[in-house]
């Protein structure tokens, strides 16, 4: 038995190291979402201006649903991308909708005033909507097609290239005559 133990002890870390190596080769940006291809969870939330907004009211538009917070450093990085999207796409076709995540409206308002942007942001008290969407943290964005189905999930800051290619493909898919 002593001889077997002598060989077994040095081999004990091998499975742990293999698991660690596997984990380190996986991208955190590509965590799978069971919601892809499914209807987005419905919500009715209050906007920062005090109005009520139901997600279903936006069907017929491509939605970039962005979970963010004023304290989130990567949210500052992606903010110009969202601002550009609101300038370059017609609001009738594409809608950027922010969901404030574990933050207070006053801080969010100061953030928007400092960095610019005028898209609608809704409040998510208790993070129920974030939980329904399976949000891990911020920023996270969901791209919804014109029927309200989730087509793509992005964990981490959006880039213009990713946003443009995803939105353009969703717009092309919803064009009359496509898919018929």
URQUI-V439952 format. One record per residue. N is the residue number from 1. RES is the residue in one small letter. SS is DSSP state (a for helix, b for strand, c for the rest). BURIAL is b if it has 24 or more other ideal C-beta (glycine too) atoms within 12 Angstrom, else e. Layout:
N_RES_SS_BURIAL ; N_RES_SS_BURIAL
This chain:
1_x_c_e ; 2_x_a_e ; 3_x_a_e ; 4_x_a_e ; 5_x_a_e ; 6_x_a_e ; 7_x_a_e ; 8_x_a_e ; 9_x_a_e ; 10_x_a_e ; 11_x_a_e ; 12_x_a_e ; 13_x_a_e ; 14_x_a_e ; 15_x_a_e ; 16_x_a_e ; 17_x_a_e ; 18_x_a_e ; 19_x_a_e ; 20_x_a_e ; 21_x_a_e ; 22_x_a_e ; 23_x_a_e ; 24_x_a_e ; 25_x_c_e ; 26_x_c_e ; 27_x_c_e ; 28_x_a_e ; 29_x_a_e ; 30_x_a_e ; 31_x_c_e ; 32_x_c_e ; 33_x_c_b ; 34_x_c_e ; 35_x_c_b ; 36_x_c_e ; 37_x_c_e ; 38_x_c_e ; 39_x_b_e ; 40_x_c_b ; 41_x_c_b ; 42_x_c_e ; 43_x_c_b ; 44_x_b_e ; 45_x_b_b ; 46_x_b_e ; 47_x_b_b ; 48_x_c_b ; 49_x_c_e ; 50_x_c_e ; 51_x_c_e ; 52_x_b_e ; 53_x_b_b ; 54_x_b_e ; 55_x_a_b ; 56_x_a_e ; 57_x_a_e ; 58_x_a_b ; 59_x_c_e ; 60_x_c_e ; 61_x_c_b ; 62_x_b_b ; 63_x_b_b ; 64_x_b_b ; 65_x_b_b ; 66_x_b_b ; 67_x_b_b ; 68_x_b_b ; 69_x_c_b ; 70_x_c_b ; 71_x_c_e ; 72_x_c_b ; 73_x_a_e ; 74_x_a_b ; 75_x_a_b ; 76_x_a_b ; 77_x_a_e ; 78_x_a_b ; 79_x_a_b ; 80_x_a_e ; 81_x_a_b ; 82_x_a_b ; 83_x_a_b ; 84_x_a_b ; 85_x_a_b ; 86_x_a_b ; 87_x_a_e ; 88_x_a_e ; 89_x_c_b ; 90_x_c_e ; 91_x_c_e ; 92_x_c_e ; 93_x_c_b ; 94_x_b_b ; 95_x_b_b ; 96_x_b_b ; 97_x_b_b ; 98_x_b_b ; 99_x_b_b ; 100_x_b_b ; 101_x_c_b ; 102_x_c_b ; 103_x_c_b ; 104_x_c_e ; 105_x_a_b ; 106_x_a_e ; 107_x_a_e ; 108_x_a_b ; 109_x_a_e ; 110_x_a_e ; 111_x_a_b ; 112_x_a_b ; 113_x_a_e ; 114_x_a_e ; 115_x_a_e ; 116_x_c_e ; 117_x_c_b ; 118_x_c_e ; 119_x_c_b ; 120_x_b_b ; 121_x_b_b ; 122_x_b_b ; 123_x_b_b ; 124_x_c_b ; 125_x_a_e ; 126_x_a_e ; 127_x_a_b ; 128_x_a_e ; 129_x_a_b ; 130_x_a_b ; 131_x_a_e ; 132_x_a_b ; 133_x_a_b ; 134_x_c_b ; 135_x_c_b ; 136_x_c_e ; 137_x_c_e ; 138_x_c_b ; 139_x_c_b ; 140_x_b_b ; 141_x_b_b ; 142_x_b_b ; 143_x_b_b ; 144_x_b_b ; 145_x_c_b ; 146_x_c_b ; 147_x_c_e ; 148_x_c_b ; 149_x_b_b ; 150_x_b_b ; 151_x_b_b ; 152_x_b_b ; 153_x_b_b ; 154_x_b_b ; 155_x_b_b ; 156_x_c_b ; 157_x_c_b ; 158_x_c_b ; 159_x_c_e ; 160_x_a_e ; 161_x_a_e ; 162_x_a_b ; 163_x_a_b ; 164_x_a_e ; 165_x_a_e ; 166_x_a_b ; 167_x_a_b ; 168_x_a_e ; 169_x_a_e ; 170_x_a_b ; 171_x_a_b ; 172_x_a_e ; 173_x_a_e ; 174_x_a_b ; 175_x_c_e ; 176_x_c_e ; 177_x_c_e ; 178_x_c_e ; 179_x_c_e ; 180_x_c_e
